Amino acid sequence: MVNVSPSALVAAPVLTAAVLLAACTGGGSSPPSSSTPTSVTTTVPSTTTTVAPVTDALRTLSTAVATRDVEALASAETVTRPGSPASDYLKYQSAVLSVIGDQPSGRVEPAGPGSFRVCDVSGSTTTCRVLSDPGFGPDGLLEDFAIDGISVDGRVTSDGPEVATSDVRMQAVAALQTVPAGDLVVVVAVRNLRGTAILVNAFAAVYRSPTGDRVEVRSTAGDDRVDPGGETRMLVVVPNSPVGGILEVPGTSAEFDEPFLVRVPVAPSP
């Protein structure tokens, strides 16, 4: 990751490996040479309301993640309980794609009983994460699962409250503390209700963690200029931080004479 300025936001391909593949940063693992990968299907999962068997639910989620397709991700929510960590995880994946755009499909393959390996192949490098340990609610819908043995419960959130300062509105659409690095990736929606354009200085944002730590944003992606009445989405990466804090996002008018600061809760709406 690199620090950026408003005129040099990180290009989408630089962030892809860090925030998309099973929402992980740092290194990965390649599948054993003896494994036999099976190509991920690009067929959108059925929207039937029939509850999928245990293995099928996690397979549906894993396949949707590998396809890098927002329609497949939305369809996969039918096997998850609304408001659960599993559902929030799918929303996070879609939110990231809404900022960085279309990405090549990865692949998914069995990794053992009830677990699946999701892989991203880039040139000669293969990065994989194992999705396993599905947890189900009393209705039989998928609530939780683990990435490389770490549960997503407590690490993911979506649909944060929209807050406003000086006719600028922001919302943490989705966020996740990544596995294994622990970096926090937040997708922020911005709406400009002013009669003039604004510049959002997400590269200068600061995260106030639930424990009181003050952490500077490490990298960003997305458009920093929002025209009057317009809206955009931005992605920020905060080093080694959990969900549940406040992201303080500064900005200014396009003429640099009307600064603002919006404090965005990185937590679901009450």
C-alpha positions, 0 to 999 in steps of 0.5 A: 500500500502507498500513501496517496494525494487527492490527485493520485488515488490508488488505482483499483488493481493495486487494492484488489488483492488487499481488499477483495479476495476473501477480504484479506491483506498480506500474504496468501497460500497457494493450493497444494500441488496435488490439489485438483482445482475446479473452475468456479461457475459463473451461473448466478445461484437460484433465488429459490427460498428453499434452505440449502444444505449445510455444505451447499450454503457455504459453497454458494457463498464461496462461489459468489465471492470467487465470481466477483459478480454483484448479482451473484453476491446479491443472490447468495444472500438468500442462503444467509440470515439477514443482518448476520455476519455472513450476510454482511460479508456478502454486502461488503464484497459488493460494496468493494466492487462498487468502488474498484469496478469489475474484476477477473473471476477467481476460482473455488475448490473443495478444501475438506469436509464443508470447507472451500478454498477461494483463489485469486490468480494474478500472473504467476501468483496464486493467493488463496483463503479457506472458508470453513466452519459454517454456523447456522441459525434456528431457521437453517440459514447461514450466519457465520463462517471462518476465513483461514480459521478466523470467524468473521463474526465481530469483524464485519459490518454493513449499513452504518448510519448516515451522518451529516456536516455542512450539507455533506452526508456520509455513511459507512456502507460496509467494513471488514477487519481483514484476515490475517493482517487485521487491517480495516477496509471501509467503503464510505458513501458520500452525498454532496447537498451543497450548491458547489462541488466538494473535495473529500480528503479521504487520504487524510482521514483518521480512525478513532478505534473502539479502544481509543487509538488514533490511526491514520488511513494508509491508502484510498481509492475512489473519486475525491471530487463530488459535484453539487447534488452528486454522490460517490463512494470511496474506499479507505484502508486503516492499518490493524484496526477493528470495526466499531470506531469512528472514521473522521473524514475531512474535506473542503469546497472545490475553492478550498475556502469551506472546510468540513469534517464528517465523523462516520460511525463504522458500525451498523445502525442501531 
